[in-house]
């Protein structure tokens, strides 16, 4: 998708990021290209993130970027009403001859489609193709005065962050070797603070390793050696499903008092 051609047609960018990776799951190139556009930032999957850190991230991002930031758990719908109220306010804030036009953007697996599906629902009406852009792109009317582009596509991340973090939140697909590296890095990073809850998830005691998890879950290769690849898949899946508790991989910088 040619975003530079599309941006002039838009009034609002609804950016979706992962609340467990509020900084690393964003695309700074898009934000640079969209300078001057109204934006709304959603920290999705907030039900999997540390609630105190989510509040801190919302405050930090609102103060630093000057945009509304809303936590959301799109799968359950928690926070959706606050999002709809915010969109209604934005739609009514400025007089125009046509509806406010918005698009939902974000890197893969942050929950864009779920957010769109919740907003669009069954009552939304298609209003026509985007002029000059791919015919398959359609505006859908969410309510009077507000339209949403229903096929925003995927945006790759452009931020230099540890690959294991993107793998852990499912933003990138990883081969076996990368999954193993990500699982080991995830355990190394989280064990100092969350080791007790991780150990309890597998019925272990600290200190423990990926090999210990494999043995405890019976993930063994021929000869009885731990199958680390299968254990890595298990570890990444358990983290992504919140089985270790609500964990955020990044902490916001400390802002000076105003």
Buried (B, 14 or more C-beta within 10 A) or exposed (E): BEBEEBBEBBBBBBBBBBBBBBBBBBBEBBBEEBEEBBBBBBBBBBBBBBEEBBEBBBEBBBEEEEBBBBBBBBEEEEBBEEBBEBBBEBBEEEEEEEBBBBBBBBBBBBBBBBBBEBBBEEEBEEEEEBEEBEEEBBBBBBBEBBBBBBBBEEBEBEBEBBBBBBBBBBBBEBEEEBBBBBBBBBBEBBBEEBBEBBBEBBEBEEEBBBBBBBBBBEBBEEEEEBBBBBBBBBBBEBBBEBBBBBBBBBEBEEEEEE
